[in-house]
């Protein structure tokens, strides 16, 4: 459980640190570049809008003042008498309409009491009295004026340009009606994108053109913003009062900063940009509004794409990091467990070795007392055997007991000697070895164990085998291992281990065949690998066959295996004849 | 023909005592020592010793070292090694160093007796040859 937790923590730490170092620079870089780009792009867009609005403002101003100038010129150059002549006025209107299309709707001359003296145009307004009209009040106060848009007597939106004149001892006013539609279209033309549109309002906050989109705020909002802006930019010369003679030129000189830009949020929470510019000598305000979304469409599109790529990239990196880290941790885990297993096996092997040494030590220690006992028994026997020893009926019984002691002592000796011969360090000295003799010896060692497992060991020895040059103790180890493996493979159900010796092509061949479970094909290639074992942990070191392999290879021999699952396994060991026999 | 004089060397005291009694009963003159150093001292005092029966595994000076010392100082004394199974290789090394033979502990008394007799015979033959050589030397010198 603790180990799982450890690997989980390891995974978490690796993922976190890799993600941190890969995401942080990416996000920082993206953020900085994105911010810079957005800022400069916004500035550029807003500057563009400013310029556009200013240009339109100039256009509109030019339009207005052109009309005004015309009326002024007409008033200057014509006498009241001429102008009072309706036919003359009619002709004039026709000329104007020829030049300017339908912009001029009508012309009229109004005296200072507000009575229209003369009229030319489509309406029957000959005797109209304008004394109460706002525009007339303005007109008689100024030399010339442009009125706000109003419905007037004919109930249609329009506005009026006037020029005051004094001649023949009378003051009178020449007025012309400007078609609202023509004027409106000027402003309507200012369309950018999907939402960008413009309208004009006067200082009282009344619309002078039809707004295409209803503004998000009340009109006083714009007035306030504009006022604040003009206050903050005191350096901007505001043209107040009398209009300069060259009207359009003067408005053209209005510095760019007279254009005010502000941003707001509409009912739906979407950003809106307002660009405002004063018009008509500050009487009117040209307001351009556009949704931020629309104005910065390209920016937002680019940003969306960049974010998409960033998000996708981060996701890919994240997934990859998790996958790779998992794989790595799995490998580490595997490596750790392999190492642990190896350690266990090494400890196991060490334990086995120390058990062997211990056994040897004990055997040696026991050997000495046994020797003493046997000698003492022999001594008693010597005494009893003296001819002058009194004969007794118990003497024979005593002798029998002594013999028994000696027999059992001899048995002890045999056991300790076997233990010692098994556990002692192998003697690498090579001798000429008779394989059959060696095998007999080994089989006698194994037989006891085989009997417990209900395994019969069959010998099938070829007579007069050539000798081989090898270390007997090493060969003993090899065959002991093979036979024990065979006995283990057979298990509790019983079976046979058949040992065959024969000579073949200058080799002595020993076959150890068991009728055990057999080795599965997948394992067959690995059985000689060190530490490969199919026995449960603690039961086998996985070293036996690899040691065998090493020993046989050292002798220039071969060891091979045939196995079929369910049929059994046969090991073939080939050891070359000793040199003398080869020659 | 005098009976062989045997020195028994082993650190296992009861073993030495029992074996000494048994060998004594079989007409051997038996002396005993319980370490390699003891053995060398006894040999120095008793020039009559023919055969040393030497345990290979002893604390302190072990069988092989003792054997080497004995063969250096008393080349004519025969040595029979006694060994547990684990030290057969050592016993074989001992034979290469001039020991007469080796036996595994615990040993049959008859076998041991047999070896002792063989050793005594060998020694006697050897001494006989030396004596012959001396005599022939003296004779030659007398003639000269």
Interface residues (C-beta under 8 A of the other chain):
Chain A: X360 X363 X364 X367 X368 X370 X371 X372 X374 X375 X376 X378 X379 X382 X409 X413 X416 X417 X420 X421 X424 X427
Chain B: X12 X14 X15 X18 X19 X21 X22 X25 X57 X84 X85 X86 X89 X104 X105 X106 X109
